[in-house]
Each structure stands twice: as structure tokens, then as C-alpha cells.
């Protein structure tokens, strides 16, 4: 019997969340990605880079439009407009959903379309959406929406550290596809914390994308993969996978990984892009705990003359995570990597650009949990104009950030060092 349903009080759900997190520590300490000892000598601009990347990830498709959406001010209106325009199908996958005005508005918009005869399939992660009000889910189900939970928390979660079940393998994906033609992905969650412009304390600075064109079918593929596991039902046909014509000139991929199923393609994608940089690597990420191999890829890039700039949180919802991340700064700073910490709000955007011609935007954090445990999905773009827009956003975010100085980092205080030590036992979980 699944836990975490409407029968539990909010307090009981919070206790369950804490318990599952603690139980995950023992299991995650053994989580590892597939080893990547040697990488090919490539440049992102080389003709052979794209087919190499495709071999380890997915096909890149031409003819797309990719529009950046910045923060709740742009993300939620665009998503709600698409939902309200649906005529046949909506597929929606969300990792984080909690009570608030935007959560209620989304639930009502989905319910209204279901009452109008649209087939809506809503997939909520069993851990991250545990605090969604039962009334939201009930209203969607009463309207005829299909709502399912991905890997519900159950008594089997107690056995996860001993190799039974997949309670610690979550779906961290964020996907919205309307009529099989318009797609959204990124890292947004449904919470009042995502409202606004990303420049306010306690609110998230977020970057997502809206996509039209042939690559939307790949995003739909990521959804139906998880829907099949959760429900046993296969979605398909014209309402979900219509013939998609060209909508623009952007080459794009949708890269998905599912470590529980043996897929570590996201880790390979990031490593290949980092090792193929020749001019610049600009990374924005809220949870930055790279392993030794990825750290080496970044330091080697800097040592060969690539400008490597990291934009990381100055404040975040988890102090231990921030200190665990900061403990890794030494080798990066010594190699010439520039590190900035965002000061205007809570940073949650997950983007990387390389050499002004390649970029990725999605749900993936640069940590063990994203690479070795969670199902993730990222859009990848090969287009100077879109990548240039991301680089401008990155430069603008740096003006709201503080640069980390190597000597200042070396002289950090006792409390910071203590928190770094305390983070050691849980670092693989982060």
C-alpha cells in the first residue's frame, strides 16, 4: 500500500519526508556513475562532435524554435497559456509541487481542460510532491484527468539501503507537452518560491525553455517512458506524436537519463561538452558537487586556456549543501576557474554554455544524485543566437553576484570548515 496519500496529515508527510531522506543516506553512499577514464580529443566546433554526442545521448533534430523563459514571471504565464490552448492532449510531469496560488491555478487550468474533453496525464514524483494538497489532486481527478504518482513511497522504502526497491531513485524531470506540439522543460517547481523575477530573497532564479518543432517528440518520449513505469499504460498515436513540421532553425536534442535503468547519458553529455571546450564554459547550477572526474575536466579546460566561469548560490535552502559545494573550490580556483555566488535570491537555474555555440538547459544538478540516482531531462541547443541569449543572461546574473577569491576561500572561518566536515557523511547523497 502506498504511503503519502490524502490520508496522511501534513505533519505526518513532513516526518515521512525526513525519514526517507535519512534512509537514503546509506544507499546513496554507494551510488556511482559509469567510469569515464578517457575522453576523445574533440572541439565543440568539430564536425565529428555532434555525431559523437548523439552516439551517447540522442539524435539532434533540425527545425525547432527554443525560447528562453526566465523565472516565474515568464515561465508560469507561458505554461498556463499553453495548457489553456490544449485541444487533444496534455502530458505533465513534475518533481516538486506544494500549496500556493500558482499550484492552485495550475490544477484548475488542467481540470478545466479535462472537463472540456482534453486527455491530460499528470505524473507527480512520490517524494518531491508529497506535500501537494489532496484537494488539488482530487479536483483534477474529478474533472477526468489521469493523475499518477511516480514511485510512491511505500514500506519497501525501508529496504532501499539494502538493495530492495527504487525508493531513492526519483524522477527529477519537469516536462509539459501540449497536443504533442509544444513542449516545456527546465528546473521549475510549483511553489510560491518560484514566483517573481528571481531577484528577491527566498525566491528562485530559474531558466526554462519553450520548444516547438520535431524535437518535441523526444521530450514527449521522456514523459511516456516514466508514465509507462508508473501506470503500465502505453501512450501513443497522433494525439501524442503528431507529424511535426519545421518551426525554426535550431538544432536541438532532448537528453534523458535514468540511472535506475542503467542510463548515465547525462553525465557523459556534460563530460564530453566540458572536455571539448576551446574558448569558454559558463555554468549556472544550484547544487554543484562534481566528482573527481568532472572536477578534472573543468580544471584541465582552464589550464588549456578555456575561460571557465561557475555561477553558484550565495544562499540556498540547504546550508549543508552549500558548504559541501564550497569545500571543492580549492582545486578549481587554483586552476584559474572563476567562481561567483549569486546574491539577489536563491539560484535554481541549471544551464551550461560552451564556446558560444552549444548549450544545455534542464533539471540536472551537477552532483551524484542527479547523475547516479535520479531520472533527469535536459534540452541541448546547437545555435549561436540562442546560446548567445543564454550568455547574456549569464553575464547579467554575474552583476548580481560576488566573486570568490582564492585567498579569501583559504582563510574561511572555523564555522564554515566545521560545516564542511559535518557534510562529509552525507555528501554522496547530495
Secondary structure, 3 states (H helix, E strand, C coil): CECCCCCCCHHHHHHHHHHHHHHHHHHHCCCCCCCCCCCCCCCCCCHHHHHHHHHHCCCCEEEEEEEEEEHHHHHHHHHHHHHHCCCCEEEEEECCECCCHHHHHHHHHHHHHHHCCCEEEEEEECCCCCCCCHHHHHHHHHCCCEEEEECCCEHHHHHHHHCCCCCCCCECCCEEEECCCEEEECCCCECHHHCCCCCCCCCEECEEEEEECCCHHHHHHHHHHHHHHHHCCCCCCCCCCCCCCCCCCEEEEEEEEEHHHCCCHHHHHHHHHHHCCCCEEEEECCCECCCHHHHHHHHHHHHCCCEEEEEEECCCCCHHHHHHHHCCHHHHHHCCCEEEEECCCEECCCEEEECCCEEEEECCCECHHHHHCCEEEEEEEECHHHHHHHHHHHHHHHCCEEECCHHHHHCCCHHHHHHHHHCHHHHHHC
